């Protein structure tokens, strides 16, 4: 057993020494290879982490959101609907929500305005997210004039800037009092943007949604699970789009790696002949070549994945954030919680290390099966 | 003893350029002796060496090893004869590695690695530990007065030094038979004579030496126990030392 291990060790040592002899070729291959792994791993890490953030975010969301639809479009819902929905068996609570968007033509940013009864700001005051403060250059105590629905300016005092750790949720948020919200948007009394419904038994959520649909045909209940699915699709789609754009680079690499891995130089062929003539078996040569392939691909994999990890979780994926985060000019700044999906890492491993190692073995096998007397005649 | 019975080797069989490199050669090579294969280029010397050294299989005929190659085949009795012509590649490699040490005309050293690594190279697949191997390789380099170049790259050496490294490499697995193909082709007369002195040392240690050469320094040497003369793939004369 010891001799077997020693044999593998000796051949591995020689494989590393062989790779170092062709530094230029192997380092350039390693750099391109690691870069491709880095790009793919960054996308995988980033979308996984965002999906997880979205899932955590939606944990605090209501089980059901009920919106009113008019001609297939979202319309303010009468608050009286809430009383009738609360009477449905199984519904724990119903609360009307007031929210909307405010477009700022100077910065081109869209802000989310929310009227909240929970710790509301003072009259004609607002709380703002750190993204809003950043883009509008606002600090606490400063006045900010918003253009109302009737064209008249409404001046608000910034009472508080929401803490940075809630940036994913609150980056573009403006929290406002209910009466100020209605005045700003000329939002009718007795109406809300939608209704948040809490259900005691989560299994009953689809049944209750069906009952609401029947009782109020002009409404559309949206389940929390549907929202989760939408987030998943959005991030998968974005990751997929980036991959499609990068597919040319990936394809170029595949061709490059295939060319480098499969083409043995005359020097390498001669070396295989020498090794065979001095007593190496075909199996020994194949082991040597597979070790060479594995050292390259494994190093590229580890370097690519490690740099991708640092890039995503320590530098907020600065290379891809515009493609993967948000859709407006207002990009939230936040650190993602490291999430690693072993399944995705395994898939990435087998898609990168496996094919390259096989690609290096095939030509070596062809060269190694020739009679060793070829070396005598070279 | 190495016994060859009606051994032939054809290349490019069935094609227009088919030719017979070795034609029904029968001879015996004694153990512990220096045997010289003499003849002009294209006479079949190198092909015969490759057949004896398990590097290629003959097209027809039999090659038998009597009293050497023991332990290279699993379960083979010590005094048994081995017919190498019918063995699969794996066993042939085992015999080649354990029984024969090769010195090539062009040295066939691996460039880019050190002298020491080149000497150790044939023993890597045997699974011997690196410290033991390194120790033995250093002893061999010492023996051939090239130990000061142990850490140097092979391409930094002169022709004579490369020759010595190639000899050290041939001895790393302590083979019973040394096979040398035109070993003095790239050496001047002084270095050729030094090489023959080394061969004398092998003979003194009881090793068998088989040399293919058309250099008079080699085939006229007093060390030769037998000289086999070849032409056009056939033996045209055999005798003892001149």
Interface residues (C-beta under 8 A of the other chain):
Chain A: X2 X3 X4 X5 X6 X7 X9 X10 X11 X13 X14 X17 X21 X267 X271 X273 X274 X275 X277 X278 X279 X280 X281 X282 X283 X284 X371 X372 X373 X375 X376 X377 X378
Chain B: X46 X47 X49 X50 X55 X56 X89 X90 X93 X96 X97 X98 X102 X104 X105 X106 X108 X109 X110 X111 X112 X113 X117 X121 X122 X124 X125 X126 X127 X128 X129 X130 X133 X169 X173 X181
